[in-house]
Amino acid sequence: MTSDYSRSYQGSLAEPEAFWAEAAQGIHWFREWDQVLDCRDAPAGRWFTGGMLNTCYNAVDRHVAAGRGAQTALIYDSAMTGARSKLSYAELQHDVARFAGVLTELSVAQGDRVIIYMPMVPETVIAMLACARIGAVHSVVFGGFAANELAHRIDDAEPRLIVAASCGLEPGRTVAYKPLLDAAIEQAVHQPDGCIILQREQLRAQLSALDYDWHDLLAKAAPVDCVPVAATDPLYILYTSGTTGQPKGIVRDNGGHAVAMHWSMQAIYGVDAGDVFWAASDVGWVVGHSYIVYGPLLRGCTTVVFEGKPVGTPDAGAFWRVIADHGVSALFTAPTAIRAIRRDDSAGELLGQYDLSSLRTLFLAGERCDPATLAWAGEKLGVPVIDHWWQTESGWAIAGNPMGLGRFEIKPGSAGRAMPGWDVQVLDDVGSPLQAGESGAIVCRLPLPPGSLPALWHDEERFREAYFDRFPGYYQSGDAGYIDADGYLYVMSRTDDVINVAGHRLSTGVIEEILATHPDVAECAVTGIHDELKGQVPMGFVVLKANVSRAEPELIGELQALVREQLGPVAAFRKALVVLRLPKTRSGKILRRTLRNMVDGEAYSIPPTIDDPAILDEIADRLA
C-alpha cells in the first residue's frame, strides 16, 4: 500500500472536511462556501453549503481564460458514418454559449429541467453544458430508449423543453428518435413547451408545430454568460432502474460533483490537463456524465465522443483504431466490451495492426471483470488493467487502484481497495461487521463523499428506504461481496443474486468466475432458478468464442466438473445452456433477471440459442 494512497485515504476519513476543502481549491468559486459539510440534512449531508460556482465555467470558460483555448477539448469519432471532428476549448465555449442563448430565448431559466434525448454526437455535450451554463437541470435519457420509459421520465422531471435528434445510428440499423419522442409525449401527463430537434442527414424527421430546428435556432442565437448557482443546487437528474419498476431520479449537485470529478481524474485515473481520455460509454449513463463530459473537461483533458460499438463497427479492432488515431492516454470501458473483442480476436491479431504507444492504462467498470478477461487484456496491451467499482448513485469510483496516488498490486477478480472518501465495509443480514473473506452486503459508512447522490428527485421517502433504512449509519449499495485480509474488495453480485442452495448461500458471481476460466467460453452469466428439492440451483448461460464448435453435453460436463472442482458439490451446478448472445442493457450489463424469467424450474422456455438482436434489444429496453 503506497504512502500517498494511505495518507489520502486515512486523511479523507479522519478529517473529511479538511481533505475535501483542499481538493475544492482546484475549482473556481464565485463565492466560497460557509460550511464544507453540513450533516443537518441527514442521512446524506450536503457539501460546500453557501458556496457559489458554475460547472460550465469550470469545465470550459476557465480553461479559455487561462490561455488554453486552442487546446482540443472534444474529439468526435463516428464509426457509423466515418465522420471525425475536433472542437477546441474556445470553439466549445462559443457553441455552448450560443446554445445557452437558444435555451434562454425559449424561456428556460435557472432550476428548469431539460430532457436531452440524443445519440453520441458533439451536440449532446453542448446541450448538457448549455444547461449547466444557465443553471437549468438536464436529464439525459439514452437515445432510442422506449417511448413508455421516456414518458415516465417526462412526467417525473417535468421538463420545460426536450432536446432530441432525428435519429441514432447503430451497427446495421438507423433508429428513428422522433416517432419514439412523439409517442412518449402523447403518453405523458406533463407536456413540455416544445422540442428542439437536431436533424441528421441519415434520417431527417418531420417537424410539428411544437418543434424547433436546432440549426435554425442556433443561427440567430446570442451567446450568454455563465450564471452562478449554489453548490447544493442540482446539476442533473439521471434515472436508474428501480425495484418497483418506477425509475429513480438520481440527483447530482453542482459543488460536490465538480470537486469530486476534478480530483478523481488525476488521483484515480492518473490523467491531467492535455491528456486524451476516452470513456467508451454513452452520455445516457453515469459513466458518460462523469467521464465523457464533466470529469475530463473539468480537469482540462481532451475527451473522446465515440459513436459506435467495440465490434461490428466495422470490426473488433475499432477500439484500437481510435486509440491510435487520437493518441488516447487512458481508456475506460466495460468488461463486456473487452470480452466481445476477445471473443472475435482472441489472438489479438487486429490489436497488433495499430500503434498503441500512447495508451498508459485500461480501466474497466460497470460489471465485475472475470480474471481471464483481465489477464488477456493485460497481456495483449502491455499496460495496467484496472478493474474498479462504482455506481450511478456514487457518481465516481468507490473502490479502485489510484494511478495518481501510486498504483498498488493488481489482484485479478478484485475491484481494488476503497478510494479516499469511501469507508467501505461488509455486513451480515443483521448489520454486524464480517471478518476478512466473509461475504455479505457491501455498505459505505456515512457521510458519503462529495459527488455522491444527495437525494432522489422529489422522493425523500424512497431515498431513505432504498439506501439507508436497512443499515442505519450506512449507505446500502445493493451489491454483495467480501473484503480480503489485504483490504481488497471483491464485488461478486447484486444482493438479490445471492442464491440459497439447500441452505448454502452462494454468489452467482463466484460461479461465473469459474465458468469464465474454461478455454472455450467467451462470456457467461449465472442465475438462480427454482428447484423443488434444494429451493434454488444455479443455471449457467455461456457464449462460446468465435469459431469454437462443441457438442453441448460434453461442454456442459466440463463446466460441471470445473465448478465441482473449484467450489465443491455444494453448488449443485448441473444446468447450463450454450447461447449465441446474452441479453444486455444498452450499457452492456447482462440482464440476469431476464435470464431468470426465461426458465421455469426444470422446463426451459428459452431456445437453445438466443440470436435475434431485435428481441434482445426489446427486452433490454423494457427491463433496463
C-alpha positions as CSV (number, residue, x, y, z in Angstrom):
1,M,0.0,0.0,0.0
2,T,1.6,3.2,-1.1
3,S,2.2,6.1,1.3
4,D,0.4,8.6,-0.9
5,Y,-2.7,6.4,-1.1
6,S,-2.5,5.6,2.7
7,R,-2.1,9.3,3.6
8,S,-5.0,10.4,1.4
9,Y,-7.3,7.6,2.4
10,Q,-6.8,7.9,6.2
11,G,-7.0,11.7,5.9
12,S,-10.2,11.6,4.0
13,L,-11.9,9.5,6.7
14,A,-10.3,11.2,9.8
15,E,-10.8,14.8,8.6
16,P,-13.1,14.7,5.6
17,E,-13.8,18.5,5.7
18,A,-10.1,19.4,5.6
19,F,-9.5,16.8,2.9
20,W,-12.2,18.0,0.5
21,A,-11.7,21.7,1.3
22,E,-8.2,21.2,-0.1
23,A,-9.5,19.4,-3.1
24,A,-12.0,22.2,-3.7
25,Q,-9.2,24.6,-4.3
26,G,-8.9,23.2,-7.8
27,I,-12.3,24.6,-8.7
28,H,-13.2,28.3,-9.4
29,W,-15.7,29.7,-6.9
30,F,-17.7,32.9,-7.4
31,R,-18.2,32.7,-3.6
32,E,-16.5,30.3,-1.2
33,W,-18.6,28.0,1.0
34,D,-19.8,28.8,4.5
35,Q,-19.5,25.1,5.6
36,V,-17.7,22.3,3.9
37,L,-20.0,19.5,5.2
38,D,-23.5,20.1,6.5
39,C,-24.9,17.0,8.1
40,R,-28.1,18.5,9.3
41,D,-29.9,17.2,6.3
42,A,-29.2,13.5,7.2
43,P,-28.6,10.9,6.0
44,A,-26.7,12.1,3.0
45,G,-25.4,15.5,4.2
46,R,-24.6,18.4,1.8
47,W,-21.2,19.6,0.7
48,F,-19.9,23.2,0.3
49,T,-23.1,24.9,1.5
50,G,-23.2,28.6,0.8
51,G,-20.7,28.3,-2.0
52,M,-21.5,29.7,-5.5
53,L,-20.0,28.4,-8.7
54,N,-20.9,27.3,-12.2
55,T,-20.0,23.9,-13.6
56,C,-19.9,25.0,-17.2
57,Y,-17.5,27.8,-16.3
58,N,-15.2,25.4,-14.6
59,A,-15.4,22.9,-17.5
60,V,-14.9,25.3,-20.4
61,D,-14.5,29.1,-19.7
62,R,-11.9,28.7,-17.0
63,H,-9.5,27.0,-19.5
64,V,-10.0,29.6,-22.1
65,A,-9.4,32.4,-19.6
66,A,-6.2,30.6,-18.6
67,G,-4.9,30.8,-22.2
68,R,-5.6,27.3,-23.2
69,G,-8.5,28.0,-25.6
70,A,-6.6,26.5,-28.6
71,Q,-6.3,23.1,-26.9
72,T,-8.6,20.4,-28.2
73,A,-11.4,19.8,-25.8
74,L,-13.5,17.3,-27.7
75,I,-12.8,14.7,-30.4
76,Y,-15.8,13.3,-32.2
77,D,-15.3,9.9,-34.0
78,S,-18.2,8.1,-35.6
79,A,-17.5,4.6,-36.6
80,M,-21.0,4.6,-38.1
81,T,-20.6,7.4,-40.6
82,G,-16.8,7.8,-40.8
83,A,-17.1,11.4,-39.6
84,R,-14.4,12.9,-37.4
85,S,-14.1,16.4,-36.0
86,K,-12.5,18.3,-33.2
87,L,-13.5,21.3,-31.0
88,S,-11.0,23.4,-29.2
89,Y,-11.9,24.8,-25.7
90,A,-12.5,28.2,-27.4
91,E,-14.8,26.7,-30.0
92,L,-16.7,24.7,-27.4
93,Q,-17.2,27.8,-25.3
94,H,-18.6,29.6,-28.4
95,D,-21.0,26.8,-29.3
96,V,-22.2,26.2,-25.7
97,A,-22.7,30.0,-25.0
98,R,-24.9,30.3,-28.1
99,F,-26.9,27.2,-27.4
100,A,-27.4,28.5,-23.8
101,G,-28.8,31.6,-25.6
102,V,-31.2,29.4,-27.5
103,L,-32.5,27.9,-24.3
104,T,-32.8,31.4,-22.7
105,E,-34.8,32.7,-25.7
106,L,-37.2,29.8,-25.2
107,S,-37.7,30.8,-21.6
108,V,-35.6,28.1,-19.9
109,A,-34.5,29.6,-16.6
110,Q,-32.4,28.5,-13.6
111,G,-33.9,25.4,-12.0
112,D,-36.0,24.5,-15.0
113,R,-35.5,20.9,-16.3
114,V,-34.5,20.0,-19.9
115,I,-34.6,16.4,-21.1
116,I,-31.9,15.5,-23.6
117,Y,-32.7,12.5,-25.9
118,M,-29.7,12.3,-28.1
119,P,-27.1,10.0,-29.7
120,M,-23.3,10.2,-29.3
121,V,-22.6,13.4,-31.1
122,P,-20.9,16.7,-30.0
123,E,-24.3,18.5,-29.8
124,T,-25.3,16.3,-26.9
125,V,-22.3,17.5,-24.9
126,I,-23.1,21.1,-25.9
127,A,-26.7,20.8,-24.8
128,M,-25.6,19.4,-21.4
129,L,-23.1,22.2,-20.8
130,A,-25.5,24.8,-22.0
131,C,-28.0,23.7,-19.4
132,A,-25.3,23.9,-16.7
133,R,-24.3,27.4,-18.0
134,I,-27.7,28.9,-17.2
135,G,-28.4,26.8,-14.1
136,A,-31.0,24.6,-15.8
137,V,-31.2,21.0,-14.7
138,H,-30.6,18.5,-17.5
139,S,-31.8,14.9,-17.6
140,V,-30.2,12.8,-20.3
141,V,-32.2,9.8,-21.5
142,F,-30.4,7.2,-23.6
143,G,-31.2,7.9,-27.3
144,G,-33.7,5.5,-28.7
145,F,-35.0,4.5,-25.3
146,A,-38.5,3.0,-25.4
147,A,-41.4,5.6,-25.6
148,N,-43.1,4.4,-22.3
149,E,-39.8,4.7,-20.4
150,L,-39.2,8.2,-21.8
151,A,-42.8,9.1,-20.8
152,H,-42.1,8.1,-17.2
153,R,-39.1,10.4,-17.2
154,I,-41.0,13.3,-18.7
155,D,-43.7,13.0,-16.0
156,D,-41.2,12.8,-13.2
157,A,-38.8,15.5,-14.3
158,E,-41.5,17.8,-15.8
159,P,-39.1,19.4,-18.4
160,R,-39.8,22.8,-19.9
161,L,-38.1,21.6,-23.1
162,I,-36.8,18.4,-24.7
163,V,-33.7,18.4,-26.9
164,A,-33.6,15.5,-29.3
165,A,-32.1,14.3,-32.6
166,S,-33.9,12.9,-35.6
167,C,-32.1,9.6,-35.3
168,G,-29.4,7.5,-33.9
169,L,-27.1,5.1,-35.6
170,E,-26.2,1.5,-34.6
171,P,-24.5,-1.3,-36.4
172,G,-26.8,-2.4,-39.1
173,R,-29.7,-0.1,-38.4
174,T,-30.9,3.5,-38.1
175,V,-33.1,4.3,-35.1
176,A,-35.7,6.9,-35.7
177,Y,-35.9,9.0,-32.5
178,K,-38.8,11.4,-33.4
179,P,-41.6,8.8,-33.5
180,L,-40.4,7.5,-30.1
181,L,-40.4,11.0,-28.8
182,D,-43.8,11.8,-30.2
183,A,-45.3,8.7,-28.7
184,A,-43.7,9.4,-25.3
185,I,-45.1,13.0,-25.2
186,E,-48.5,11.6,-26.2
187,Q,-48.4,9.1,-23.3
188,A,-47.1,11.6,-20.7
189,V,-49.3,13.7,-18.5
190,H,-46.8,16.5,-18.4
191,Q,-46.4,18.4,-21.7
192,P,-43.2,20.3,-22.5
193,D,-43.4,23.7,-24.1
194,G,-41.6,22.4,-27.2
195,C,-38.8,20.2,-28.6
196,I,-35.5,21.2,-30.3
197,I,-34.6,18.7,-33.0
198,L,-31.1,18.2,-34.4
199,Q,-31.7,17.0,-37.9
200,R,-29.2,14.3,-39.0
201,E,-28.8,13.6,-42.7
202,Q,-29.1,9.9,-42.3
203,L,-32.8,10.3,-41.4
204,R,-34.5,13.6,-41.2
205,A,-37.6,14.0,-39.1
206,Q,-41.0,15.6,-39.9
207,L,-41.3,18.5,-37.5
208,S,-44.6,19.5,-35.9
209,A,-45.8,22.9,-34.8
210,L,-44.2,22.5,-31.3
211,D,-40.8,21.6,-32.8
212,Y,-37.8,23.8,-33.4
213,D,-34.9,23.1,-35.7
214,W,-31.6,23.1,-33.9
215,H,-29.6,24.8,-36.6
216,D,-32.3,27.4,-37.3
217,L,-32.3,28.5,-33.7
218,L,-28.5,28.5,-33.4
219,A,-28.1,30.7,-36.5
220,K,-29.8,33.6,-34.8
221,A,-28.8,33.0,-31.1
222,A,-26.9,35.4,-29.0
223,P,-24.3,34.0,-26.5
224,V,-25.0,34.2,-22.8
225,D,-22.6,34.1,-19.8
226,C,-22.4,31.6,-17.0
227,V,-24.9,32.0,-14.1
228,P,-23.6,31.5,-10.6
229,V,-25.5,28.8,-8.8
230,A,-25.4,27.4,-5.3
231,A,-23.1,24.4,-4.7
232,T,-26.1,22.5,-3.4
233,D,-28.3,23.3,-6.5
234,P,-28.9,20.3,-8.8
235,L,-26.8,20.0,-11.9
236,Y,-28.6,17.0,-13.4
237,I,-31.1,14.2,-12.8
238,L,-30.1,10.7,-14.1
239,Y,-32.7,8.0,-13.9
240,T,-31.8,4.5,-13.0
241,S,-33.9,1.3,-12.7
242,G,-35.8,0.6,-9.5
243,T,-37.2,-2.5,-7.9
244,T,-40.7,-1.1,-8.2
245,G,-40.5,-0.6,-12.0
246,Q,-40.6,3.2,-11.5
247,P,-37.2,4.7,-12.3
248,K,-35.3,6.5,-9.6
249,G,-34.1,10.0,-10.4
250,I,-30.6,10.3,-9.0
251,V,-29.8,14.0,-8.3
252,R,-26.3,15.3,-8.7
253,D,-25.4,18.7,-7.2
254,N,-23.0,21.3,-8.7
255,G,-20.4,21.8,-6.0
256,G,-19.6,18.4,-4.6
257,H,-19.8,16.9,-8.1
258,A,-17.3,19.4,-9.6
259,V,-14.8,18.8,-6.8
260,A,-15.0,15.0,-7.0
261,M,-14.8,14.9,-10.8
262,H,-11.8,17.3,-11.0
263,W,-10.0,15.5,-8.1
264,S,-10.7,11.9,-9.4
265,M,-9.3,12.5,-12.9
266,Q,-5.8,12.9,-11.6
267,A,-5.9,10.9,-8.4
268,I,-7.7,7.8,-9.7
269,Y,-7.1,7.8,-13.5
270,G,-3.7,9.4,-13.5
271,V,-4.5,12.0,-16.2
272,D,-4.2,15.7,-16.2
273,A,-4.7,18.8,-18.5
274,G,-3.8,18.0,-22.1
275,D,-4.1,14.2,-21.8
276,V,-6.6,12.4,-24.1
277,F,-9.1,10.5,-22.0
278,W,-11.7,8.1,-23.6
279,A,-14.6,6.7,-21.7
280,A,-16.1,4.3,-24.3
281,S,-19.6,4.6,-23.0
282,D,-22.7,6.7,-23.7
283,V,-23.7,10.0,-22.3
284,G,-27.0,8.4,-21.3
285,W,-25.3,6.5,-18.5
286,V,-23.5,7.8,-15.4
287,V,-20.1,6.9,-17.0
288,G,-20.9,9.3,-19.8
289,H,-21.9,12.1,-17.5
290,S,-18.9,11.7,-15.2
291,Y,-16.1,10.7,-17.6
292,I,-17.1,11.7,-21.1
293,V,-18.3,15.1,-20.2
294,Y,-17.6,16.6,-16.8
295,G,-14.6,14.9,-15.4
296,P,-12.2,15.3,-18.4
297,L,-13.4,18.9,-19.2
298,L,-13.2,20.0,-15.6
299,R,-9.6,18.7,-15.5
300,G,-8.7,20.3,-18.8
301,C,-8.2,17.0,-20.7
302,T,-9.3,16.1,-24.2
303,T,-12.3,13.9,-24.2
304,V,-13.4,11.4,-27.0
305,V,-17.0,11.2,-28.1
306,F,-17.3,7.9,-30.0
307,E,-20.4,6.8,-31.9
308,G,-20.3,3.0,-32.4
309,K,-19.6,-0.2,-30.6
310,P,-16.4,-2.3,-30.0
311,V,-17.4,-4.9,-32.5
312,G,-19.4,-4.7,-35.7
313,T,-18.1,-1.1,-36.4
314,P,-16.6,-2.5,-38.6
315,D,-14.5,-5.0,-36.7
316,A,-13.1,-5.9,-33.3
317,G,-10.2,-3.5,-34.0
318,A,-12.4,-0.4,-33.8
319,F,-11.2,0.4,-30.2
320,W,-7.6,0.1,-31.1
321,R,-8.0,2.3,-34.2
322,V,-9.5,5.1,-32.1
323,I,-6.6,4.9,-29.5
324,A,-4.0,5.0,-32.3
325,D,-5.7,7.8,-34.3
326,H,-6.2,10.2,-31.4
327,G,-3.4,9.4,-29.0
328,V,-5.6,8.1,-26.2
329,S,-3.8,8.1,-22.8
330,A,-6.4,6.2,-20.8
331,L,-9.3,4.1,-21.9
332,F,-12.3,3.4,-19.7
333,T,-14.8,0.8,-20.9
334,A,-17.0,-2.1,-19.7
335,P,-15.6,-5.7,-19.3
336,T,-18.3,-6.8,-21.7
337,A,-16.6,-4.8,-24.5
338,I,-13.3,-6.4,-23.9
339,R,-14.9,-9.8,-23.7
340,A,-16.6,-9.1,-27.1
341,I,-13.3,-8.1,-28.6
342,R,-11.5,-11.2,-27.1
343,R,-14.3,-13.4,-28.5
344,D,-13.8,-12.2,-32.0
345,D,-10.0,-11.7,-31.9
346,S,-8.6,-13.9,-29.2
347,A,-5.1,-14.0,-30.7
348,G,-5.0,-10.2,-30.7
349,E,-4.1,-10.0,-34.4
350,L,-6.2,-6.8,-35.0
351,L,-4.6,-5.2,-32.0
352,G,-1.2,-5.7,-33.5
353,Q,-2.1,-3.6,-36.5
354,Y,-2.2,-0.3,-34.5
355,D,0.3,1.9,-32.7
356,L,-1.0,1.9,-29.1
357,S,2.1,3.5,-27.6
358,S,0.1,6.4,-26.2
359,L,-2.1,4.1,-24.1
360,R,-0.9,4.1,-20.4
361,T,-3.9,2.4,-18.7
362,L,-7.1,0.5,-19.3
363,F,-9.9,0.9,-16.8
364,L,-12.8,-1.5,-16.5
365,A,-16.1,-0.9,-14.7
366,G,-19.9,-1.4,-15.0
367,E,-19.8,-5.1,-14.2
368,R,-17.4,-7.4,-12.4
369,C,-14.4,-8.4,-14.7
370,D,-13.5,-12.1,-14.7
371,P,-9.8,-12.7,-14.2
372,A,-9.4,-14.4,-17.6
373,T,-10.6,-11.3,-19.4
374,L,-8.4,-9.0,-17.2
375,A,-5.4,-11.2,-17.9
376,W,-6.0,-11.3,-21.6
377,A,-6.2,-7.5,-21.8
378,G,-3.1,-7.0,-19.7
379,E,-1.1,-9.5,-21.8
380,K,-2.2,-8.1,-25.2
381,L,-2.0,-4.4,-24.3
382,G,1.0,-4.5,-22.0
383,V,-0.4,-1.8,-19.7
384,P,-2.0,-1.9,-16.3
385,V,-5.6,-3.1,-16.5
386,I,-7.6,-1.7,-13.6
387,D,-11.0,-3.1,-12.6
388,H,-12.8,-0.6,-10.3
389,W,-16.3,-0.4,-8.9
390,W,-18.8,2.4,-8.6
391,Q,-22.5,3.1,-9.3
392,T,-24.9,5.6,-10.7
393,E,-25.6,6.7,-7.1
394,S,-21.9,7.1,-6.2
395,G,-21.0,9.1,-9.3
396,W,-17.4,8.0,-9.2
397,A,-15.2,5.2,-8.0
398,I,-15.9,3.7,-4.6
399,A,-13.1,1.1,-5.0
400,G,-10.2,1.0,-7.4
401,N,-6.5,1.3,-7.9
402,P,-5.4,5.0,-7.9
403,M,-2.9,5.7,-10.7
404,G,-2.3,9.2,-9.4
405,L,-1.7,8.2,-5.8
406,G,0.6,5.4,-6.5
407,R,-0.7,2.2,-8.0
408,F,-0.6,-0.9,-5.9
409,E,-0.6,-4.6,-6.8
410,I,-3.5,-5.7,-9.0
411,K,-5.4,-8.7,-7.7
412,P,-7.4,-10.4,-10.5
413,G,-11.1,-10.6,-9.6
414,S,-10.9,-7.7,-7.2
415,A,-12.2,-4.2,-7.6
416,G,-9.2,-2.8,-5.7
417,R,-9.2,-1.0,-2.4
418,A,-11.6,1.6,-1.1
419,M,-10.9,5.0,-2.6
420,P,-10.4,8.2,-0.4
421,G,-13.7,9.3,1.0
422,W,-15.3,5.9,0.9
423,D,-15.4,3.9,4.2
424,V,-16.4,0.5,2.7
425,Q,-17.5,-2.3,4.9
426,V,-19.2,-5.7,4.6
427,L,-22.1,-6.5,6.9
428,D,-24.2,-9.6,7.6
429,D,-28.0,-9.7,7.4
430,V,-28.5,-8.1,10.8
431,G,-25.9,-5.3,10.2
432,S,-22.9,-6.8,12.1
433,P,-19.4,-6.4,10.5
434,L,-18.0,-9.5,8.9
435,Q,-14.4,-10.8,9.0
436,A,-12.0,-10.8,6.1
437,G,-13.1,-13.2,3.4
438,E,-16.7,-13.4,4.6
439,S,-19.4,-12.5,2.1
440,G,-22.2,-10.1,2.9
441,A,-23.8,-6.8,1.9
442,I,-21.3,-4.1,0.8
443,V,-22.1,-0.8,2.5
444,C,-20.4,2.6,3.0
445,R,-20.3,4.4,6.3
446,L,-21.8,7.9,6.3
447,P,-21.1,10.6,5.5
448,L,-20.7,9.9,1.8
449,P,-18.0,12.0,0.0
450,P,-18.7,14.8,-2.5
451,G,-20.1,13.8,-5.8
452,S,-22.4,11.1,-4.4
453,L,-26.1,11.4,-4.6
454,P,-27.6,13.9,-2.1
455,A,-31.3,13.0,-2.9
456,L,-33.7,11.3,-5.3
457,W,-35.7,13.8,-7.4
458,H,-38.8,14.7,-5.3
459,D,-38.8,11.4,-3.4
460,E,-37.3,11.7,0.0
461,E,-39.1,8.7,1.4
462,R,-37.9,6.4,-1.3
463,F,-34.4,7.8,-1.0
464,R,-34.2,6.8,2.7
465,E,-35.9,3.4,2.2
466,A,-33.8,2.4,-0.8
467,Y,-30.4,3.4,0.6
468,F,-30.3,4.0,4.3
469,D,-33.1,2.4,6.3
470,R,-31.8,-1.2,6.3
471,F,-28.4,-0.4,7.8
472,P,-28.6,2.8,9.9
473,G,-25.5,4.9,9.6
474,Y,-24.5,3.3,6.2
475,Y,-25.3,3.6,2.6
476,Q,-26.6,0.3,1.2
477,S,-25.0,-0.3,-2.2
478,G,-27.2,-3.3,-3.1
479,D,-24.1,-5.3,-4.0
480,A,-22.7,-8.3,-2.3
481,G,-19.1,-9.4,-1.8
482,Y,-16.2,-9.5,0.6
483,I,-13.0,-7.8,1.6
484,D,-9.8,-9.9,1.9
485,A,-7.1,-9.6,4.5
486,D,-5.2,-7.1,2.4
487,G,-8.2,-4.7,2.1
488,Y,-9.1,-5.6,-1.4
489,L,-12.8,-5.6,-2.3
490,Y,-14.4,-8.4,-4.3
491,V,-17.9,-7.4,-5.7
492,M,-19.5,-10.7,-6.6
493,S,-23.1,-9.9,-7.4
494,R,-26.1,-7.9,-6.5
495,T,-27.5,-8.9,-3.2
496,D,-30.6,-10.4,-4.9
497,D,-28.2,-12.5,-7.0
498,V,-27.0,-14.5,-3.9
499,I,-28.9,-17.8,-4.2
500,N,-29.7,-20.2,-1.4
501,V,-28.9,-23.8,-2.4
502,A,-30.2,-26.2,0.2
503,G,-29.4,-23.7,2.9
504,H,-26.0,-22.7,1.5
505,R,-25.7,-19.0,0.4
506,L,-23.7,-18.9,-2.9
507,S,-22.9,-15.9,-5.1
508,T,-23.7,-16.3,-8.7
509,G,-20.6,-14.2,-9.4
510,V,-18.3,-16.8,-8.0
511,I,-19.7,-19.4,-10.3
512,E,-19.4,-17.1,-13.3
513,E,-15.8,-16.5,-12.5
514,I,-15.2,-20.3,-12.6
515,L,-17.1,-20.8,-15.8
516,A,-15.1,-18.0,-17.5
517,T,-11.8,-19.9,-17.0
518,H,-12.9,-22.5,-19.5
519,P,-10.8,-22.0,-22.6
520,D,-13.8,-22.2,-25.0
521,V,-16.0,-19.7,-23.0
522,A,-16.1,-16.0,-24.2
523,E,-18.6,-14.8,-21.6
524,C,-21.2,-16.2,-19.3
525,A,-23.9,-15.5,-16.8
526,V,-25.4,-17.5,-13.9
527,T,-28.7,-17.0,-12.2
528,G,-30.7,-19.0,-9.7
529,I,-33.8,-20.9,-10.6
530,H,-36.4,-22.7,-8.6
531,D,-35.7,-26.3,-7.5
532,E,-38.3,-28.4,-5.7
533,L,-35.6,-30.2,-3.6
534,K,-32.9,-27.6,-2.9
535,G,-35.0,-24.4,-3.2
536,Q,-32.7,-22.9,-5.7
537,V,-30.0,-24.2,-8.0
538,P,-27.6,-22.2,-10.3
539,M,-28.3,-22.1,-14.1
540,G,-25.5,-21.2,-16.4
541,F,-25.6,-19.4,-19.8
542,V,-22.4,-19.5,-21.8
543,V,-21.3,-17.8,-25.1
544,L,-18.5,-19.6,-26.9
545,K,-15.6,-17.9,-28.5
546,A,-15.7,-17.3,-32.3
547,N,-15.0,-20.4,-34.4
548,V,-15.5,-22.7,-31.5
549,S,-17.9,-25.6,-32.0
550,R,-18.6,-28.0,-29.2
551,A,-21.1,-30.8,-28.5
552,E,-23.2,-29.3,-25.8
553,P,-23.4,-32.3,-23.5
554,E,-19.6,-32.7,-23.5
555,L,-19.0,-29.0,-22.8
556,I,-21.6,-28.9,-20.0
557,G,-20.0,-31.9,-18.4
558,E,-16.6,-30.0,-18.4
559,L,-18.3,-26.9,-16.9
560,Q,-19.9,-29.0,-14.2
561,A,-16.5,-30.6,-13.4
562,L,-14.9,-27.1,-13.2
563,V,-17.4,-25.9,-10.7
564,R,-17.3,-29.1,-8.6
565,E,-13.5,-28.9,-8.5
566,Q,-13.2,-25.2,-7.5
567,L,-16.4,-24.7,-5.5
568,G,-17.4,-28.2,-4.4
569,P,-20.6,-30.3,-4.9
570,V,-22.5,-27.9,-2.6
571,A,-23.0,-25.6,-5.6
572,A,-25.2,-28.3,-7.3
573,F,-24.2,-26.8,-10.7
574,R,-25.8,-29.2,-13.3
575,K,-27.8,-27.0,-15.6
576,A,-26.3,-24.9,-18.5
577,L,-27.2,-23.7,-21.9
578,V,-25.0,-22.5,-24.8
579,V,-26.3,-19.3,-26.3
580,L,-25.2,-17.1,-29.1
581,R,-25.7,-13.9,-27.2
582,L,-26.6,-12.7,-23.7
583,P,-29.5,-10.2,-23.2
584,K,-27.9,-6.9,-22.0
585,T,-28.9,-3.4,-21.3
586,R,-27.6,-0.8,-23.7
587,S,-24.8,0.0,-21.3
588,G,-23.6,-3.6,-21.6
589,K,-24.8,-5.1,-18.3
590,I,-26.2,-8.6,-18.5
591,L,-29.9,-8.9,-17.8
592,R,-29.8,-11.7,-15.3
593,R,-33.4,-11.1,-14.2
594,T,-34.4,-11.6,-17.8
595,L,-32.5,-14.9,-17.9
596,R,-34.1,-16.0,-14.7
597,N,-37.5,-15.2,-16.0
598,M,-36.8,-17.2,-19.2
599,V,-36.5,-20.5,-17.3
600,D,-39.1,-22.2,-15.1
601,G,-37.8,-24.9,-12.9
602,E,-36.8,-27.9,-15.0
603,A,-38.7,-26.8,-18.1
604,Y,-36.7,-24.5,-20.3
605,S,-38.9,-21.9,-22.0
606,I,-35.7,-20.5,-23.7
607,P,-34.5,-21.8,-27.0
608,P,-31.0,-23.3,-27.1
609,T,-29.7,-20.2,-28.8
610,I,-30.5,-16.5,-28.4
611,D,-29.6,-14.8,-31.6
612,D,-32.3,-12.3,-32.5
613,P,-30.9,-8.8,-31.9
614,A,-34.3,-7.2,-32.2
615,I,-35.8,-9.4,-29.5
616,L,-32.8,-8.8,-27.2
617,D,-32.9,-5.0,-27.7
618,E,-36.6,-5.0,-27.0
619,I,-36.0,-7.0,-23.7
620,A,-33.2,-4.7,-22.8
621,D,-35.3,-1.6,-23.4
622,R,-38.2,-2.9,-21.3
623,L,-36.2,-4.2,-18.4
624,A,-33.2,-1.9,-18.3
